[in-house]
Amino acid sequence: MEIINFIVFQVLSQPSILLGVVALVGLLMQKRPMNQVVMGTLKTIIGVLIIGGGAGIVGNSLAPLGVILNAGIGINGIIPTNEAVLPFAIANFGSMGALVMVGGFIMNLILARVTKFKFIYLTGHVMLYVSLFVTAIYVSLANLSGAMLFIVGSVTMGIYFTFMPALLNPYTKKITGGEAFTIGHTGDIGYWFSAWLGKYIGKPEQSAEKFKLPKSLSFFRDSTASMAITMVVIFLIAVLITGYSYVEQNISKEMNPFMFAIIQGLTFAGGVTIVLAGVRMMLSEIIPAFSGISEKIIPGAIPAIDCPAVFPYAPTALIFGFVSMFIGMIIGMFIQFGINSVYIILPGIVPAFFAGGTAGIFGNSTGGWKGAIVGPFIVGIVLTIGTGYLIPSTGALANTGSTFGDPFYATIGLAFAKLIALFN
């Protein structure tokens, strides 16, 4: 079991190492010169680490915004964040969750080899989150354990790892202009819905990236500048809503609250810029390297990687989706009050950015700027309400004050939990 734990928690759950191994294997299979193998492997790992570093900066810059806004709203609830629930999930279901993840990944490779769905799920940390979630549901609602839990869980995860990326692949190709990768992330159902809805509410040629601006505002065409200004304004508004004195006493401490807002907004833009640089480095190495695996082991194989991979293709739509989904989550929270929900889900800034922003990119690909706004807004409402209904089904995790926080869990995950409960 120690070997399995090492493979899961030290290798497969580390995106940089997992993708580095994939690049190494692919380059070796292509019989590239050793210098190219070493360089391609290292640049892949470093590119993913850069993405992670940038994502960490983004998350840290957004964290105070959530605190400020939730204090302004004056509600004590649960913020849906995968990272917050992870320690509790590992403590309660970690050993079997690790086995289920490994079994699911093996099933994914087999299905990709023998079916027409050639997608290999490579977003390691997301694989771990979903495996722990599925294990928690089977244990809590179906009372499965031992070998039966491993077999059923592995088959479930193999199906998920194979077919959810297939759902997104047509839209990912449209976004990227045919690049040989798709997205593997638990924002998946929100991405698909936004792209599907976009076809009916807008036109792709009216892209958020094509907004015409006067020369005096032309700096908004630069993604870094537009993100910086947008986030600075959002932070300043949040400070005004919550109150200068509260922010000064509880959050900004020795820094002037308005200066704090400006710095946090600029830090966010810096983090996203780092993410984009890492994405470009990683894609430039992993796609050619993966062709070795595609040619030798699984003909036609396509990697499913983390959602930041599409950020460079529509950075304005990213911001539209982020803001829109966050507003939707606020609306969803107030709907929960109206329906007397037992668990009140607070707007989560991090899922709003990574799930909502990416949903904006997918919606923009089919419905232009309208698709970038409407789909994520609806997804934000559904995520909030659905997550509230999901919590009681998560067994030992229900009383931890944390929960899984992406559209998959609040939609397909919720339906999965209700179906398992129905038959037990």
ABEGO torsion letter per residue (X at the ends): XAAAAAAAAAAAABAAAAAAAAAAAAAAAAGBBAAAAAAAAAAAAAAAAAAAAAAAAAAAAAAAAAAAAAAAAGBBBBBBBAAAAAAAAAAAAAAAAAAAAAAAAAAAAAAAAABABABBBABAAAAAAAAAAAAAAAAAAAGBBEAAAAAAAAAAAAAAAAAAAAAAAAAAAAAAGGBBBBBBBAAAAAAAAAAAAAAAABBAAABAAABBBBAAAAAAABAAAAAAAAAAAAAAAAAAAAEAAAAAAAAAEABBAAAAAAAAAAAAAAAAAAAAAAAAAAAAAAAAAAAAAAAAABBGBBBBBBAAAAAAABAAAAAAAAAAAAAAAAAAAAAAAAAGBABBBBBBAAAAAAAAAAAAAAAAAAAEAAAAAAAAAAAAAAAAAAAAAAAAAAEAAAAAGBBBABAAAABAAAAAAAAAAAAX
